[in-house]
Amino acid sequence: MEKINTNIMIMAKFLELIPPNTGLELPPKVFLDMGGEFIDFVEGKLLTARFPIKERYMNPFGFMQGGIIVAAIDNTIAPLSYVLAPPNITKEINTTFKRPIKSSELFIDVVASMVEKTSSYIILQAEVRNESGKLAAKGIAKCIFVKNRK
């Protein structure tokens, strides 16, 4: 399996691997809004994305809101799913939070990998780790295949 380590190189590899005329926009605008960057990709296996911790993501207790963590998971599993399977959309994401992500931390890393692929869906999992590498959340998503968009 080929391992790639920079955002630009990973994006170039994704564009090479994704079939043409799918109508997919990569990276999605929300990924860019969140300041995400791809930091590691092992073809056919896993994708790691890094997201900065932004003050506007904090809840009243000073921890990163769960919905933002789920968005980071979705913004990592989706691009991986596009290179592992036909065009698809997320049907469900189940997330378990292990520890809070504090405003004093600089970033989170989300590592996504495939669990299962059938003729109609793909299941992916993700681990969210804080800046010190401790597990903060785990997610599992089922994405269903859709017909090509024009």
C-alpha positions as CSV (number, residue, x, y, z in Angstrom):
1,M,0.0,0.0,0.0
2,E,1.3,3.4,-1.0
3,K,1.6,5.9,1.9
4,I,1.3,9.6,1.1
5,N,2.0,12.4,3.6
6,T,1.1,15.9,2.4
7,N,-2.2,17.6,1.8
8,I,-1.5,18.6,-1.8
9,M,-0.1,15.2,-2.7
10,I,-3.1,13.5,-1.1
11,M,-5.6,15.7,-2.9
12,A,-3.8,15.0,-6.2
13,K,-3.9,11.2,-5.5
14,F,-7.7,11.5,-4.7
15,L,-8.4,13.3,-8.0
16,E,-6.5,10.5,-9.7
17,L,-8.4,7.7,-8.0
18,I,-11.9,9.1,-8.1
19,P,-13.7,8.1,-11.3
20,P,-14.3,11.1,-13.7
21,N,-17.8,12.7,-14.2
22,T,-19.0,11.8,-10.7
23,G,-19.9,15.4,-9.9
24,L,-18.0,15.2,-6.6
25,E,-16.4,18.4,-5.3
26,L,-13.2,17.7,-3.4
27,P,-12.5,18.9,-0.9
28,P,-16.0,19.9,0.1
29,K,-16.5,23.6,1.1
30,V,-17.2,22.6,4.7
31,F,-13.8,20.9,4.9
32,L,-12.2,24.1,3.9
33,D,-14.4,26.2,6.2
34,M,-13.2,24.0,9.1
35,G,-9.6,24.5,8.1
36,G,-9.1,20.8,7.5
37,E,-6.0,19.3,5.9
38,F,-5.2,15.8,4.9
39,I,-2.0,14.7,6.7
40,D,-1.7,10.9,5.8
41,F,-3.2,8.5,3.3
42,V,-2.5,4.8,2.9
43,E,-4.2,3.8,-0.4
44,G,-6.9,1.3,0.1
45,K,-6.6,1.5,3.9
46,L,-6.9,4.8,5.7
47,L,-7.0,8.6,5.6
48,T,-6.0,11.0,8.4
49,A,-7.2,14.6,8.5
50,R,-6.3,17.4,10.9
51,F,-8.7,20.1,12.0
52,P,-7.7,23.1,14.1
53,I,-9.6,23.8,17.3
54,K,-11.4,27.1,16.8
55,E,-12.9,29.2,19.6
56,R,-16.3,29.3,17.8
57,Y,-16.5,25.5,18.1
58,M,-16.6,25.6,21.9
59,N,-19.7,24.9,24.0
60,P,-20.4,27.0,27.1
61,F,-18.1,24.7,29.1
62,G,-15.1,25.4,26.9
63,F,-15.1,22.1,25.1
64,M,-15.5,21.4,21.4
65,Q,-19.1,20.8,20.5
66,G,-20.1,17.2,19.7
67,G,-21.6,18.3,16.3
68,I,-18.4,19.8,15.2
69,I,-16.5,16.6,16.1
70,V,-19.0,14.6,14.1
71,A,-18.6,17.0,11.2
72,A,-14.8,16.4,11.4
73,I,-15.5,12.6,11.3
74,D,-17.8,13.0,8.3
75,N,-15.3,15.2,6.5
76,T,-12.7,12.5,6.8
77,I,-14.7,9.3,6.1
78,A,-16.5,10.8,3.1
79,P,-13.3,11.5,1.1
80,L,-11.9,8.1,2.0
81,S,-15.2,6.5,0.9
82,Y,-15.0,8.2,-2.5
83,V,-11.7,6.4,-3.3
84,L,-12.8,3.1,-1.9
85,A,-16.3,2.8,-3.4
86,P,-18.8,4.3,-5.9
87,P,-20.2,7.7,-5.2
88,N,-22.1,7.6,-1.9
89,I,-23.7,9.6,0.8
90,T,-23.7,9.2,4.6
91,K,-26.8,7.5,5.8
92,E,-25.9,7.4,9.5
93,I,-23.0,8.2,11.8
94,N,-22.9,6.8,15.4
95,T,-20.4,8.5,17.6
96,T,-19.2,7.7,21.1
97,F,-17.4,10.5,23.0
98,K,-14.5,9.4,25.2
99,R,-13.0,12.7,26.6
100,P,-13.6,16.4,26.0
101,I,-11.5,18.4,23.5
102,K,-10.4,21.5,25.3
103,S,-10.1,25.0,23.9
104,S,-6.4,25.0,24.9
105,E,-5.7,22.2,22.4
106,L,-4.5,23.2,18.9
107,F,-6.0,20.5,16.8
108,I,-7.7,17.1,16.5
109,D,-6.7,14.3,14.1
110,V,-9.3,12.0,12.6
111,V,-8.2,8.6,11.3
112,A,-10.7,6.9,9.0
113,S,-10.6,3.3,7.7
114,M,-13.0,0.9,6.0
115,V,-14.8,-1.8,8.0
116,E,-17.0,-3.4,5.3
117,K,-18.1,-2.9,1.7
118,T,-21.0,-4.5,-0.1
119,S,-22.8,-4.0,-3.4
120,S,-25.0,-1.2,-1.9
121,Y,-23.1,0.4,0.9
122,I,-19.7,1.0,2.7
123,I,-19.1,1.1,6.4
124,L,-16.2,3.2,7.7
125,Q,-14.9,3.9,11.2
126,A,-13.0,6.9,12.6
127,E,-11.0,7.7,15.6
128,V,-10.7,11.3,16.8
129,R,-7.5,12.0,18.8
130,N,-6.6,15.1,20.6
131,E,-3.3,17.0,20.2
132,S,-1.5,14.7,22.6
133,G,-2.8,11.6,20.8
134,K,-5.4,10.5,23.3
135,L,-8.7,9.0,22.0
136,A,-11.4,11.7,22.2
137,A,-14.2,10.0,20.2
138,K,-15.0,7.1,17.9
139,G,-17.4,7.0,15.1
140,I,-18.9,4.5,12.6
141,A,-20.7,5.5,9.5
142,K,-22.8,3.7,6.9
143,C,-22.7,5.3,3.5
144,I,-25.1,4.2,0.7
145,F,-24.1,4.3,-3.0
146,V,-25.9,6.7,-5.2
147,K,-26.1,7.1,-9.0
148,N,-23.6,9.5,-10.7
149,R,-24.6,13.1,-10.7
150,K,-24.3,15.2,-13.8
